[in-house]
Amino acid sequence: MSKLSLLRVKGKDIVNESGKKVYLRGVNLGAWLLMEGYFLNGRNFGEHIFKREFARHNGQKELQNFTRAYRKNFITSQDIKRIKKLGANCVRLPFNYRLITKDKAWNYLDQAIKWCRKEGLYCILDMHAAPGAQNIDWHSDSDGRALFWKDRKFQRQYFALWRKIAFRYKNEAAIAGYDVINEPVPKNPKLLPQLYQRTIRAIRKIDQKHILFLEADHYGQRLKVLGRPKDKNTAYSIHVYQPLNFTFNFQPHLRYPGMIDGKRWDKAQLRKYIAPYQALAEKWQVPILVGEFGVNYRSPKYSGELRYLKDVLECFKQFGFHWTYWSYKAVANVFYPDGIWQYLPDQPWIKREGPILGWENFYKLWKPLKKQISASWKTAKFSKNKHLSNLLGKYF
């Protein structure tokens, strides 16, 4: 076990307590502490909606059993060891705010941090779903509304939770920092820097040590609105998924490099897209974390996904960006970025042929097949994408 040192921002660099530069490069533990439909080959809707429907079919007690089994099996200490073996030095840990509204649920964050500490990996705590939902999409556990920006009671709850997080982990060296809100989308962009100022004040009253990662507006894409950092121990975070029709495979048979959405996308175009972020990092002297990037994997040769990722990673390396790949593991499907580890079998609860897809099959199949379903969540049942892991391994 390597001893971890508290990290801090120095200019546009992240350094340890000895002043040595540290480049954070790792993976996201997507869909573990906030379930997302496509990770389980299902439709995308809020986790709380899935759980409500599950409880309607099976009862509240069985929902608790299901949730415990899922969290126990989907990510374990062995997964943190696998990530370390890949060569990564950090994980980004997305979680639902609902996770920490009950005292016992803190155990999952505590356990993940303990695993990371043991393996010498840094952990970035990412509030992926905030009270009331910070955007209208499923990954903020939304019901189609972004009430976080409209109702102050949700914002008060948000600040209270970050104060609790800061108090609990203020001396934890395994935490690289706090990603305070994922992919915010306020109707008025001016609300975002205002929110960040209030968040900084709330956290800094308790924790002056940890880096605060502030995400760009509009799903982590529009950085200018944030302006120069007001807090010296702040880094900015962006998400890079462009061009979406290729990376998410929304339009089949696109190839990279090639014409995508009327524009030729190649390394030069990627660099042109990413370079403005680097220019702002230089101007404002602030580190940049690419908290999410990835691609839906189709083949090692035909579509050019590996070429795309190589070019993206080369840009990150040239610009000195920190990054965490989206994501560690997922059920293999045809849309959205999937995992370094993929679940390939077409079990009754996967049901790629339909008519009911993925996690909605849990409603009726959980009771008769709970042992088989629980076992299928373990990474030992997944297949490692060696082409993808080998490529990422060259840049960790």
C-alpha positions as CSV (number, residue, x, y, z in Angstrom):
1,M,0.0,0.0,0.0
2,S,1.4,3.4,-1.0
3,K,0.7,6.3,1.4
4,L,-1.4,9.0,-0.1
5,S,-0.7,12.7,0.3
6,L,-3.4,15.4,0.4
7,L,-3.6,17.1,-2.9
8,R,-3.9,20.8,-3.6
9,V,-4.0,23.2,-6.5
10,K,-0.9,25.3,-7.3
11,G,-1.5,27.5,-10.3
12,K,-2.7,25.2,-13.1
13,D,-1.2,22.2,-11.5
14,I,-2.3,19.7,-8.9
15,V,0.5,18.9,-6.4
16,N,0.9,16.7,-3.4
17,E,2.2,17.8,0.0
18,S,5.8,17.7,-1.2
19,G,4.9,20.0,-4.1
20,K,5.3,17.3,-6.7
21,K,2.9,17.4,-9.6
22,V,0.2,14.7,-9.7
23,Y,-1.8,13.9,-12.8
24,L,-5.1,12.3,-11.9
25,R,-5.9,9.6,-14.5
26,G,-8.6,7.0,-13.8
27,V,-12.1,5.7,-14.3
28,N,-15.6,6.4,-13.2
29,L,-17.5,3.9,-11.1
30,G,-20.7,4.7,-13.0
31,A,-24.1,3.2,-12.0
32,W,-23.0,1.8,-8.7
33,L,-24.2,4.4,-6.2
34,L,-26.7,5.8,-8.7
35,M,-28.2,3.3,-11.0
36,E,-28.6,4.2,-14.7
37,G,-30.8,2.3,-17.0
38,Y,-28.5,1.9,-20.0
39,F,-25.8,0.3,-17.8
40,L,-28.2,-2.5,-17.3
41,N,-29.4,-2.5,-20.9
42,G,-32.6,-0.7,-20.0
43,R,-34.5,2.5,-20.7
44,N,-33.2,5.6,-19.1
45,F,-35.3,7.0,-16.3
46,G,-34.6,8.2,-12.8
47,E,-33.4,5.7,-10.2
48,H,-36.1,6.7,-7.8
49,I,-38.7,5.9,-10.4
50,F,-37.2,2.4,-10.9
51,K,-37.2,1.8,-7.2
52,R,-40.7,3.0,-6.8
53,E,-41.9,0.6,-9.4
54,F,-39.8,-2.3,-8.0
55,A,-41.3,-1.7,-4.6
56,R,-44.8,-1.7,-6.2
57,H,-44.1,-5.2,-7.5
58,N,-42.1,-6.7,-4.7
59,G,-42.6,-4.6,-1.6
60,Q,-40.4,-2.2,0.3
61,K,-38.4,-4.9,2.2
62,E,-37.5,-6.7,-1.0
63,L,-36.4,-3.4,-2.5
64,Q,-34.0,-3.0,0.4
65,N,-32.7,-6.6,-0.2
66,F,-32.3,-5.8,-3.9
67,T,-30.5,-2.6,-3.3
68,R,-28.1,-4.2,-0.8
69,A,-27.4,-7.1,-3.2
70,Y,-26.7,-4.7,-6.1
71,R,-24.3,-2.5,-4.2
72,K,-22.6,-5.5,-2.6
73,N,-21.9,-7.2,-6.0
74,F,-21.6,-4.5,-8.6
75,I,-18.4,-3.0,-7.1
76,T,-16.2,-4.7,-4.6
77,S,-12.7,-4.3,-3.2
78,Q,-11.5,-6.5,-6.1
79,D,-12.7,-4.0,-8.6
80,I,-10.5,-1.3,-7.0
81,K,-7.6,-3.7,-7.2
82,R,-8.4,-4.3,-10.9
83,I,-8.4,-0.5,-11.5
84,K,-5.1,-0.2,-9.8
85,K,-3.7,-3.0,-11.9
86,L,-4.7,-1.1,-15.0
87,G,-2.4,1.6,-14.0
88,A,-4.9,4.2,-12.9
89,N,-4.3,6.4,-9.9
90,C,-7.8,7.6,-9.1
91,V,-11.5,6.8,-9.4
92,R,-14.4,9.2,-9.8
93,L,-17.3,8.1,-7.6
94,P,-20.7,9.2,-8.8
95,F,-23.4,9.1,-6.1
96,N,-27.0,10.0,-5.6
97,Y,-27.6,12.6,-2.9
98,R,-30.3,10.2,-1.6
99,L,-27.5,7.8,-0.6
100,I,-26.4,10.0,2.3
101,T,-29.7,11.2,3.6
102,K,-29.7,8.1,5.8
103,D,-26.9,7.5,8.3
104,K,-26.2,3.8,7.4
105,A,-25.9,4.6,3.7
106,W,-22.7,6.6,4.4
107,N,-21.1,3.2,4.8
108,Y,-20.9,2.8,1.0
109,L,-18.8,6.0,0.6
110,D,-16.7,5.1,3.7
111,Q,-16.0,1.7,2.3
112,A,-15.1,2.9,-1.2
113,I,-12.7,5.4,0.2
114,K,-11.2,2.8,2.5
115,W,-10.6,0.5,-0.5
116,C,-9.0,3.3,-2.5
117,R,-6.8,4.2,0.4
118,K,-5.6,0.6,0.7
119,E,-4.7,0.4,-3.0
120,G,-3.2,3.9,-3.1
121,L,-5.9,5.3,-5.4
122,Y,-7.3,8.8,-5.0
123,C,-11.1,9.2,-5.0
124,I,-13.1,12.1,-6.4
125,L,-16.5,12.3,-4.7
126,D,-19.1,13.3,-7.4
127,M,-22.6,14.4,-6.4
128,H,-24.1,13.0,-9.6
129,A,-27.7,13.7,-8.5
130,A,-28.5,16.7,-6.4
131,P,-31.7,17.4,-4.5
132,G,-34.5,18.3,-6.9
133,A,-32.3,17.4,-9.9
134,Q,-29.8,19.8,-11.5
135,N,-30.8,18.8,-15.0
136,I,-33.8,17.1,-16.6
137,D,-32.1,13.8,-17.4
138,W,-32.2,10.4,-15.7
139,H,-28.6,10.6,-14.5
140,S,-29.5,13.4,-12.1
141,D,-32.4,11.1,-10.9
142,S,-34.8,13.5,-12.4
143,D,-38.5,13.0,-13.3
144,G,-38.1,15.3,-16.2
145,R,-37.8,18.5,-14.2
146,A,-34.7,20.4,-12.9
147,L,-36.3,21.7,-9.7
148,F,-32.9,22.3,-8.0
149,W,-32.7,25.7,-9.6
150,K,-36.3,26.7,-8.7
151,D,-36.8,25.7,-5.1
152,R,-34.5,26.9,-2.4
153,K,-35.4,24.0,-0.1
154,F,-33.4,21.8,-2.5
155,Q,-30.5,24.1,-2.4
156,R,-30.5,24.3,1.4
157,Q,-30.5,20.5,1.5
158,Y,-27.6,20.5,-1.0
159,F,-25.5,22.8,1.1
160,A,-26.3,20.9,4.2
161,L,-25.2,17.7,2.6
162,W,-21.9,19.2,1.5
163,R,-21.3,20.5,5.0
164,K,-21.8,17.0,6.3
165,I,-19.4,15.5,3.6
166,A,-16.8,18.1,4.4
167,F,-17.0,17.5,8.1
168,R,-16.8,13.7,7.7
169,Y,-13.9,13.7,5.2
170,K,-12.0,16.9,5.9
171,N,-8.8,15.0,6.9
172,E,-9.0,12.1,4.4
173,A,-6.0,12.1,2.1
174,A,-7.5,9.4,-0.2
175,I,-10.0,12.0,-1.4
176,A,-8.5,14.0,-4.2
177,G,-11.4,16.5,-4.0
178,Y,-15.1,17.1,-4.2
179,D,-16.9,17.3,-7.6
180,V,-19.7,19.4,-6.1
181,I,-22.4,18.9,-8.8
182,N,-22.5,16.8,-12.0
183,E,-23.5,18.3,-15.4
184,P,-25.5,21.4,-14.1
185,V,-27.9,22.9,-16.5
186,P,-29.5,26.1,-15.1
187,K,-31.9,28.0,-17.4
188,N,-29.9,31.1,-16.6
189,P,-26.1,30.4,-16.8
190,K,-25.4,33.2,-14.3
191,L,-27.0,31.0,-11.5
192,L,-24.1,28.6,-11.8
193,P,-21.2,30.8,-10.6
194,Q,-23.5,32.1,-7.9
195,L,-24.2,28.5,-6.7
196,Y,-20.5,27.8,-6.7
197,Q,-19.7,30.8,-4.6
198,R,-22.2,29.6,-2.0
199,T,-21.0,26.0,-2.2
200,I,-17.4,27.2,-1.7
201,R,-18.4,29.2,1.4
202,A,-20.3,26.3,2.9
203,I,-17.4,23.8,2.4
204,R,-14.6,26.1,3.3
205,K,-16.0,26.9,6.7
206,I,-15.3,23.3,7.5
207,D,-12.7,21.9,5.0
208,Q,-9.9,24.1,3.6
209,K,-7.8,21.2,2.4
210,H,-9.6,19.4,-0.4
211,I,-9.8,20.5,-4.0
212,L,-13.2,21.7,-5.2
213,F,-13.9,20.5,-8.8
214,L,-16.4,22.9,-10.4
215,E,-18.1,21.6,-13.6
216,A,-18.8,23.8,-16.6
217,D,-22.3,24.8,-17.5
218,H,-24.6,22.8,-19.8
219,Y,-23.5,19.3,-19.1
220,G,-19.9,20.2,-18.4
221,Q,-19.3,22.0,-21.7
222,R,-19.5,25.8,-21.3
223,L,-16.6,26.9,-19.2
224,K,-16.4,30.6,-19.8
225,V,-19.4,31.4,-17.6
226,L,-17.4,30.4,-14.5
227,G,-14.8,33.1,-14.9
228,R,-11.5,33.1,-12.9
229,P,-11.6,30.9,-9.8
230,K,-12.3,32.7,-6.6
231,D,-10.9,30.0,-4.4
232,K,-7.2,29.1,-4.8
233,N,-7.8,25.4,-4.2
234,T,-10.2,25.0,-7.1
235,A,-10.0,23.0,-10.3
236,Y,-12.5,23.1,-13.2
237,S,-14.1,20.1,-14.8
238,I,-15.4,19.5,-18.3
239,H,-17.0,16.5,-20.1
240,V,-15.8,15.6,-23.6
241,Y,-18.2,13.4,-25.6
242,Q,-18.2,15.2,-29.0
243,P,-19.3,14.3,-31.6
244,L,-22.2,12.6,-29.8
245,N,-23.7,10.8,-32.8
246,F,-20.5,8.9,-33.1
247,T,-19.4,8.4,-29.5
248,F,-22.9,7.4,-28.4
249,N,-23.6,5.5,-31.6
250,F,-26.9,7.4,-32.0
251,Q,-26.4,7.3,-35.8
252,P,-25.2,3.9,-36.8
253,H,-22.3,3.2,-39.2
254,L,-20.4,6.5,-38.6
255,R,-16.7,6.2,-38.8
256,Y,-13.8,8.1,-37.3
257,P,-12.0,9.9,-38.8
258,G,-14.7,10.9,-41.1
259,M,-17.7,13.1,-41.9
260,I,-20.0,13.3,-38.9
261,D,-22.8,15.8,-38.7
262,G,-21.6,17.6,-41.7
263,K,-18.1,18.1,-40.4
264,R,-14.9,16.1,-40.8
265,W,-13.9,14.9,-37.4
266,D,-10.3,13.9,-36.9
267,K,-7.5,14.6,-34.5
268,A,-7.1,18.2,-35.8
269,Q,-10.9,18.8,-35.3
270,L,-10.8,17.3,-31.8
271,R,-7.8,19.5,-30.9
272,K,-9.7,22.5,-32.2
273,Y,-12.7,21.5,-30.1
274,I,-10.7,21.0,-26.9
275,A,-8.0,23.7,-27.2
276,P,-10.3,26.6,-26.0
277,Y,-10.5,24.8,-22.6
278,Q,-6.7,24.7,-22.4
279,A,-6.6,28.4,-23.3
280,L,-8.8,29.3,-20.4
281,A,-6.8,27.0,-18.1
282,E,-3.7,29.0,-19.0
283,K,-5.4,32.4,-18.8
284,W,-7.0,31.6,-15.4
285,Q,-4.2,29.4,-14.1
286,V,-6.6,26.6,-13.1
287,P,-6.3,22.8,-13.6
288,I,-8.7,21.0,-15.9
289,L,-10.2,17.6,-15.1
290,V,-12.1,15.8,-17.9
291,G,-14.4,14.1,-15.5
292,E,-16.1,12.1,-18.3
293,F,-15.3,11.0,-21.8
294,G,-15.8,7.7,-23.5
295,V,-17.3,5.9,-26.5
296,N,-19.7,3.1,-27.3
297,Y,-17.5,0.2,-28.3
298,R,-18.4,-1.6,-31.6
299,S,-15.3,-3.3,-33.0
300,P,-11.5,-3.0,-32.7
301,K,-11.2,-2.0,-36.4
302,Y,-14.3,-1.0,-38.2
303,S,-15.7,2.2,-36.7
304,G,-12.6,3.9,-35.3
305,E,-13.5,4.1,-31.7
306,L,-10.0,3.2,-30.5
307,R,-8.5,5.8,-32.9
308,Y,-10.9,8.4,-31.6
309,L,-10.0,7.6,-28.0
310,K,-6.3,7.6,-28.8
311,D,-6.6,11.1,-30.4
312,V,-8.6,12.4,-27.4
313,L,-6.1,11.0,-25.0
314,E,-3.2,12.6,-26.9
315,C,-5.0,16.0,-26.7
316,F,-5.4,15.6,-22.9
317,K,-1.8,14.6,-22.6
318,Q,-0.6,17.6,-24.7
319,F,-2.8,20.0,-22.7
320,G,-1.9,18.5,-19.3
321,F,-5.5,17.6,-18.4
322,H,-6.5,15.2,-15.7
323,W,-9.1,12.7,-16.7
324,T,-11.4,9.8,-15.6
325,Y,-12.9,7.5,-18.3
326,W,-16.6,6.8,-18.4
327,S,-17.0,4.1,-17.3
328,Y,-15.6,1.0,-15.5
329,K,-18.2,-1.6,-16.3
330,A,-21.6,-1.9,-18.0
331,V,-23.9,-4.4,-19.8
332,A,-22.8,-4.3,-23.4
333,N,-25.3,-2.5,-25.6
334,V,-25.4,-0.5,-28.8
335,F,-25.8,3.0,-27.3
336,Y,-24.0,5.3,-24.9
337,P,-20.4,4.9,-23.7
338,D,-20.0,1.4,-22.1
339,G,-17.5,-0.2,-19.9
340,I,-13.9,-1.5,-19.9
341,W,-15.6,-4.6,-18.5
342,Q,-18.7,-5.7,-20.4
343,Y,-21.4,-8.1,-19.6
344,L,-22.1,-10.0,-22.8
345,P,-24.6,-12.9,-22.1
346,D,-28.3,-12.3,-23.0
347,Q,-29.9,-13.5,-19.8
348,P,-33.7,-13.2,-19.2
349,W,-33.1,-10.0,-17.1
350,I,-31.0,-8.5,-20.0
351,K,-33.4,-9.4,-22.8
352,R,-31.8,-7.5,-25.6
353,E,-34.5,-8.7,-28.0
354,G,-37.2,-7.2,-25.8
355,P,-40.0,-6.3,-25.5
356,I,-39.0,-5.5,-21.9
357,L,-35.4,-4.4,-21.8
358,G,-32.9,-4.6,-19.0
359,W,-33.6,-3.5,-15.5
360,E,-37.4,-3.4,-15.9
361,N,-37.2,-7.2,-16.0
362,F,-36.0,-7.1,-12.4
363,Y,-39.6,-6.3,-11.3
364,K,-40.9,-9.8,-12.1
365,L,-37.7,-11.8,-12.2
366,W,-36.0,-10.7,-9.0
367,K,-37.8,-13.1,-6.6
368,P,-37.4,-16.3,-8.6
369,L,-33.9,-15.5,-9.9
370,K,-32.3,-13.3,-7.3
371,K,-29.3,-15.5,-6.8
372,Q,-28.5,-15.7,-10.5
373,I,-29.2,-11.9,-11.0
374,S,-27.0,-11.0,-8.1
375,A,-24.2,-13.2,-9.3
376,S,-24.4,-11.6,-12.8
377,W,-23.5,-8.2,-11.3
378,K,-20.0,-9.4,-10.2
379,T,-17.2,-8.3,-12.5
380,A,-16.0,-11.9,-12.7
381,K,-19.0,-12.5,-14.9
382,F,-18.0,-9.6,-17.2
383,S,-15.5,-9.7,-20.1
384,K,-12.6,-7.4,-20.1
385,N,-12.3,-5.3,-23.3
386,K,-8.6,-5.8,-23.8
387,H,-8.4,-3.4,-26.8
388,L,-9.8,-0.6,-24.7
389,S,-8.0,-1.5,-21.5
390,N,-4.6,-1.7,-23.3
391,L,-5.2,1.7,-24.9
392,L,-6.1,3.4,-21.7
393,G,-3.2,1.6,-19.9
394,K,-0.8,3.5,-22.2
395,Y,-2.0,6.8,-20.9
396,F,-2.6,6.1,-17.2
